[in-house]
């Protein structure tokens, strides 16, 4: 006698009753439904702050050990990982430590390469560079993407720490993760379109994670960026503005200190705060492992 099989549908694949009549609404009505759904995204991320903090601690440990943080994802999930990793170097002056792996490679940033997300071997292959001191973060709204499964499994084989970011409370891939960051955003306004609420939650979670890591590793002074690279005139002006806000000194003094410090905000900040020349400020920073607050004492 045949046994009925119950198909388990991830929350992101279920229909949202609040948007069942969306195709009958005018443009303003459609936007209102979307906005009302989006209003719950921050709450979903807020409920995941405990696991997100655990993930951040694993990232901090990996970076302090000389390792890297690897993001693995397919489709929209992978693109959010690539976006976060790309913004770390110009914002915090940290290069090559956050690495994004997108199913299908760079070409998948600009066009959908849907079939590759089912390739578990590709995930394993892309994770071949992972080392035991690294952290691997798998990003999959459904919590079951084969490409991400391959990456997490390979990371486990290489004794690296693992994190899963998903929107599925019953994510199968959670078994391969040391920490499961559950962003329980529920059904989408357009069924299965996880670039919407689930994707927004992923972006928020990833930016929160990497920002927390950078703050904890000393890449800010108060809430000011102190490792921003002066790659254009806007960023050069931002450096001077940061010094003004940090020290309360006039713009001219800050610009001069920055010039005298070879464009290094940390050195200029310590020099301005202590009244010492840049060479001594740099020596103080070297003695305190780059800790600006300690160098200013």
C-alpha positions as CSV (number, residue, x, y, z in Angstrom):
1,X,0.0,0.0,0.0
2,X,1.4,3.3,-1.0
3,X,2.2,5.9,1.7
4,X,1.3,9.5,1.1
5,X,4.3,11.8,1.3
6,X,4.0,15.2,2.8
7,X,6.0,17.8,0.9
8,X,7.6,20.2,3.4
9,X,7.5,23.8,2.0
10,X,9.9,26.4,3.3
11,X,8.3,29.5,4.7
12,X,9.7,31.6,1.9
13,X,7.9,29.4,-0.6
14,X,4.5,29.6,1.0
15,X,1.8,32.0,-0.1
16,X,1.3,35.2,1.8
17,X,-2.5,35.8,2.5
18,X,-1.8,39.5,2.9
19,X,-0.9,39.8,-0.7
20,X,-3.3,37.4,-2.2
21,X,-5.2,40.2,-4.1
22,X,-2.1,42.2,-5.0
23,X,-2.7,41.8,-8.7
24,X,-6.1,43.7,-8.4
25,X,-4.5,46.8,-6.8
26,X,-3.4,50.0,-8.3
27,X,0.3,50.9,-8.2
28,X,0.1,52.7,-4.8
29,X,-1.8,49.7,-3.4
30,X,0.9,47.3,-4.5
31,X,3.6,49.5,-3.0
32,X,1.6,49.7,0.3
33,X,1.4,45.9,0.6
34,X,5.1,45.6,-0.1
35,X,6.0,48.3,2.4
36,X,3.8,46.8,5.1
37,X,5.5,43.4,4.6
38,X,8.9,45.0,4.7
39,X,8.1,46.7,8.0
40,X,8.6,43.3,9.8
41,X,12.1,42.7,8.4
42,X,14.0,44.6,11.1
43,X,12.1,42.7,13.8
44,X,13.2,39.4,12.2
45,X,16.8,40.5,12.3
46,X,16.3,41.7,15.9
47,X,15.1,38.3,17.0
48,X,18.3,36.8,15.6
49,X,20.8,39.1,17.4
50,X,21.9,36.3,19.8
51,X,23.1,33.9,17.0
52,X,24.3,36.8,15.0
53,X,26.6,37.8,17.9
54,X,27.9,34.3,18.1
55,X,28.6,34.4,14.3
56,X,30.4,37.7,14.8
57,X,32.6,36.3,17.6
58,X,33.6,33.4,15.3
59,X,34.5,36.0,12.6
60,X,36.5,38.0,15.2
61,X,38.4,34.8,16.3
62,X,39.1,33.8,12.7
63,X,40.5,37.2,11.8
64,X,42.6,37.5,15.0
65,X,44.1,34.1,14.1
66,X,45.1,35.4,10.7
67,X,42.2,33.6,8.9
68,X,39.5,34.9,6.6
69,X,35.7,35.1,6.5
70,X,34.2,33.4,3.5
71,X,30.6,34.1,2.2
72,X,29.0,31.4,0.1
73,X,25.7,31.9,-1.7
74,X,23.7,31.5,-4.9
75,X,21.6,34.0,-6.7
76,X,20.4,37.0,-4.6
77,X,21.9,35.5,-1.5
78,X,25.3,35.3,-3.0
79,X,25.1,38.8,-4.4
80,X,24.4,40.2,-0.9
81,X,27.5,38.4,0.3
82,X,29.5,39.9,-2.5
83,X,28.2,43.3,-1.8
84,X,29.2,43.2,1.9
85,X,32.6,41.8,1.2
86,X,33.3,44.5,-1.5
87,X,32.5,47.3,0.9
88,X,34.9,46.2,3.7
89,X,38.2,47.5,2.1
90,X,37.2,51.1,1.3
91,X,35.2,51.4,4.6
92,X,37.7,49.9,7.0
93,X,41.0,49.5,5.1
94,X,40.9,45.8,5.5
95,X,41.6,43.9,2.2
96,X,41.4,40.2,1.4
97,X,39.9,39.2,4.7
98,X,36.3,39.0,3.7
99,X,35.9,36.8,0.6
100,X,32.7,36.3,-1.4
101,X,32.0,33.1,-3.4
102,X,29.0,33.4,-5.7
103,X,27.7,30.3,-7.5
104,X,28.5,30.8,-11.1
105,X,31.4,33.2,-10.4
106,X,31.6,36.9,-11.2
107,X,29.3,36.5,-14.2
108,X,26.5,35.7,-11.9
109,X,26.7,39.2,-10.4
110,X,25.1,40.6,-13.4
111,X,22.9,37.8,-14.7
112,X,21.1,34.8,-13.2
113,X,22.9,31.5,-13.4
114,X,20.2,29.5,-11.7
115,X,21.4,26.0,-12.6
116,X,24.7,26.3,-10.8
117,X,23.0,26.6,-7.3
118,X,22.1,22.9,-7.6
119,X,25.8,21.9,-8.0
120,X,27.0,20.7,-4.6
121,X,30.4,19.8,-6.1
122,X,30.9,23.4,-7.3
123,X,30.4,24.5,-3.7
124,X,33.0,22.1,-2.5
125,X,35.4,23.2,-5.2
126,X,35.0,26.8,-4.4
127,X,35.6,26.1,-0.7
128,X,38.9,24.3,-1.5
129,X,40.9,27.3,-0.4
130,X,39.3,27.4,3.0
131,X,41.7,26.8,5.9
132,X,41.0,25.6,9.4
133,X,41.4,29.0,11.0
134,X,38.8,30.5,8.6
135,X,35.0,31.1,9.1
136,X,32.6,30.0,6.3
137,X,29.2,31.7,6.2
138,X,26.6,30.0,4.0
139,X,23.8,32.3,2.9
140,X,20.6,30.5,1.7
141,X,17.1,31.8,2.3
142,X,15.6,28.3,1.9
143,X,18.3,26.8,4.0
144,X,18.9,23.9,1.6
145,X,20.8,25.2,-1.5
146,X,23.1,22.4,-2.7
147,X,25.9,24.8,-3.7
148,X,26.0,26.1,-0.1
149,X,25.7,22.6,1.3
150,X,28.9,21.7,-0.6
151,X,30.7,24.7,0.7
152,X,29.7,24.1,4.3
153,X,30.5,20.4,4.1
154,X,33.9,21.1,2.7
155,X,34.5,23.7,5.4
156,X,33.6,21.1,8.0
157,X,36.1,18.7,6.4
158,X,38.8,21.3,6.7
159,X,37.9,22.0,10.4
160,X,36.8,25.6,9.7
161,X,34.0,27.2,11.8
162,X,30.7,27.4,9.9
163,X,27.6,29.7,10.0
164,X,24.3,29.4,8.1
165,X,22.1,32.4,7.5
166,X,18.7,31.3,6.4
167,X,15.0,32.2,6.6
168,X,13.9,28.6,7.3
169,X,13.4,27.5,10.9
170,X,13.8,23.9,9.6
171,X,16.8,24.5,7.4
172,X,18.4,21.2,6.5
173,X,21.8,22.9,6.2
174,X,21.7,23.9,9.9
175,X,23.1,20.5,10.7
176,X,26.4,21.6,8.9
177,X,26.6,24.9,10.9
178,X,28.1,25.8,14.2
179,X,25.6,28.7,14.4
180,X,22.3,29.1,12.5
181,X,21.3,32.7,12.1
182,X,17.6,32.4,11.5
183,X,16.0,35.4,9.8
184,X,12.4,34.3,10.0
185,X,10.8,36.7,7.5
186,X,8.0,34.3,6.5
187,X,6.2,34.2,3.1
188,X,7.1,36.8,0.5
189,X,4.7,39.3,-1.0
190,X,5.3,37.5,-4.3
191,X,5.5,33.8,-3.5
192,X,9.1,32.5,-3.5
193,X,10.7,35.9,-4.5
194,X,13.3,35.8,-1.7
195,X,15.1,38.9,-3.1
196,X,12.5,40.8,-1.2
197,X,12.0,40.3,2.6
198,X,14.5,37.5,3.0
199,X,17.1,39.3,0.9
200,X,16.6,42.5,2.8
201,X,17.1,40.7,6.0
202,X,20.2,39.0,4.7
203,X,21.7,42.4,3.7
204,X,20.9,43.8,7.1
205,X,22.4,40.8,8.9
206,X,25.6,40.7,6.9
207,X,26.2,44.4,7.2
208,X,25.5,44.2,11.0
209,X,27.8,41.2,11.3
210,X,30.8,42.7,9.4
211,X,30.3,46.1,11.1
212,X,30.3,44.6,14.6
213,X,33.4,42.7,13.7
214,X,35.2,45.8,12.4
215,X,34.2,47.8,15.5
216,X,35.3,45.1,17.9
217,X,38.7,44.8,16.1
218,X,39.3,48.5,16.6
219,X,38.6,49.9,13.1
220,X,36.6,52.8,14.6
221,X,37.2,55.6,17.1
222,X,33.8,56.1,18.8
223,X,31.5,55.8,15.8
224,X,34.0,57.2,13.3
225,X,35.8,55.3,10.6
226,X,39.6,55.6,11.2
227,X,40.9,53.4,8.4
228,X,39.0,54.8,5.4
229,X,41.3,55.0,2.4
230,X,41.6,58.4,0.6
231,X,41.0,57.0,-2.9
232,X,39.2,60.1,-4.2
233,X,38.5,63.7,-3.2
234,X,35.3,62.8,-1.4
235,X,37.1,60.3,0.8
236,X,40.0,62.7,1.4
237,X,37.5,65.3,2.6
238,X,35.8,62.6,4.7
239,X,39.2,61.9,6.4
240,X,39.5,65.5,7.4
241,X,35.9,65.7,8.6
242,X,36.5,62.6,10.7
243,X,39.5,64.2,12.4
244,X,37.5,67.4,13.0
245,X,34.7,65.4,14.7
246,X,37.1,63.2,16.7
247,X,39.3,66.0,18.0
248,X,37.2,69.2,17.8
249,X,40.1,70.9,16.1
250,X,39.8,73.3,13.1
251,X,39.7,71.9,9.6
252,X,43.1,73.5,8.7
253,X,44.8,71.8,11.7
254,X,43.3,68.4,10.8
255,X,44.3,68.7,7.1
256,X,47.8,69.6,8.1
257,X,48.0,66.7,10.6
258,X,46.7,64.3,8.0
259,X,49.3,65.5,5.4
260,X,52.1,65.2,8.0
261,X,50.9,61.7,8.8
262,X,51.1,60.5,5.2
263,X,47.3,60.3,5.0
264,X,46.9,57.9,8.0
265,X,44.0,58.9,10.1
266,X,45.1,56.9,13.1
267,X,48.5,58.6,13.2
268,X,47.0,62.0,12.7
269,X,44.4,61.4,15.4
270,X,46.9,60.3,18.0
271,X,49.2,63.3,17.0
272,X,46.3,65.8,17.4
273,X,45.1,64.2,20.7
274,X,48.5,64.0,22.3
275,X,50.3,67.0,20.8
276,X,53.1,64.6,19.7
277,X,54.7,64.6,16.3
278,X,53.5,62.0,13.8
279,X,56.6,59.8,14.2
280,X,56.0,59.5,17.9
281,X,52.3,59.0,17.3
282,X,53.1,56.1,15.0
283,X,55.4,54.6,17.6
284,X,52.7,54.8,20.2
285,X,50.3,53.0,17.8
286,X,52.9,50.3,17.2
287,X,53.3,49.8,20.9
288,X,49.6,49.4,21.4
289,X,48.9,47.1,18.4
290,X,47.1,50.0,16.7
291,X,44.7,50.8,19.6
292,X,44.1,54.5,19.2
293,X,42.5,55.0,22.6
294,X,45.5,53.3,24.3
295,X,48.0,55.3,22.2
296,X,46.3,58.5,23.3
297,X,46.7,57.8,27.0
